[in-house]
Amino acid sequence: MLLTTIWLVRNDLLSDWQRTLPADAPNAFALNIADYEKDAYLSALDGNNIDRSQAFPISRGRLTLINGEDAQTRQKKGIDEEDALSRELNFTYADTLPDYNEVLTGQWTQTGGVSVEKEVAENLGLKIGDELGFTINGQEVTAAINSIRFVEWRDMKPNFYFIFTPDVLANIPSAWLVSFRLQDKDNDLIATLSRNHPTVSLMDIRLMGEKIQGLLSQIVWSITVLAALGVLSGVLLIFTLLRLSLSQRQAEIRLYRTLGASRKRIVRTIWAEYGIMAITAGIVATFGAELVVGSIMTIGFDLPWSWHLSTWIMVPAIAFATLALVLFSLIRQMLTTSQKQFA
């Protein structure tokens, strides 16, 4: 079971981590872009053919009221505090929702509305039409929920718990945020942008991403080596246990021969016994590994999980094949020794 778990972790969990970021995921973020320099900053990116997101106005604040009641009363007992209530959040507004956010319920409106991220809506018991109150930059604003969205946080694109219609935040000052994807050839552009826009905060996460990918690759190879050593140790353990039971098996074979069993029947009996044991062990190991890896992925990392049908076939087959490698020589030795003693 341990070996199967290691194998599934290597192939599923770590591989899923490595596949988390799309090939075209943004690797740089520009924050705190003032209104007066937004157009110049975006023009510099567009002029150098940089693949970027739309620019989002950012204001910071808190969710304070839900249908006129204190939002903290929606906090469920016995669980960690909801992230949307525990800190200041980044808010934005837009004429339309980002095309990479899927609207699950409701419909985007043009005035007086706010779109809420799915998990926040579920955790706080929010529904379409609920009126929310916010404190943003010291000002009180209200908006009615017009839609609930699914957000894929792992795609590295600008995402938000709450997106307002433009009229709600019209009188609230904001800075701008944009994400984009850099190539190695764009290093000179980054230097130019930093020089021309010193007040803009630029987060270049390329180096961090490369380090994370390198670390994951090392983990994968380490687990592969551990799995190989585990298989070798398992084979040696099986061989040792069978050798220790050799004298007992020889006594059983002599009894079978005394009762008139043929050599062919004895061989079939031994193969059937150990074969059933190997296949059963493989099935039990696969089931246990599926439960362990499934729990890790869904509870620990909030990743999707599904049954691995190929593993249910491969593991029992490998267990049987591994046992067969050891049994071939031992069966011949047991039959030869018992035959001499019987004679």
Secondary structure, DSSP 8 states (H G I E B T S, - for coil): -HHHHHHHIIIIIIHHHHHHS-TT---EEEEEE-HHHHHHHHHHHHHTT-EE---EEEEEEEEEEETTEEGGGG--TTS---HHHHS-EEEEE-SS--TTSEEEEE---SSSEEEEEHHHHHHHT--TT-EEEEEETTEEEEEEEEEEEE--GGG-S---SEEE-TTTTTTS--EEEEEEE--GGGHHHHHHHHHH-TTSEEEE-HHHHHHHHHHHHHHHHHHHHHHHHHHHHHHHHHHHHHHHTHHHHHHHHHHHHHTT--HHHHHHHHHHHHHHHHHHHHHHHHHHHHHHHHHIIIIIS-------HHHHHHHHHHHHHHHHHHHHHHHHHHHHHHHHHH-
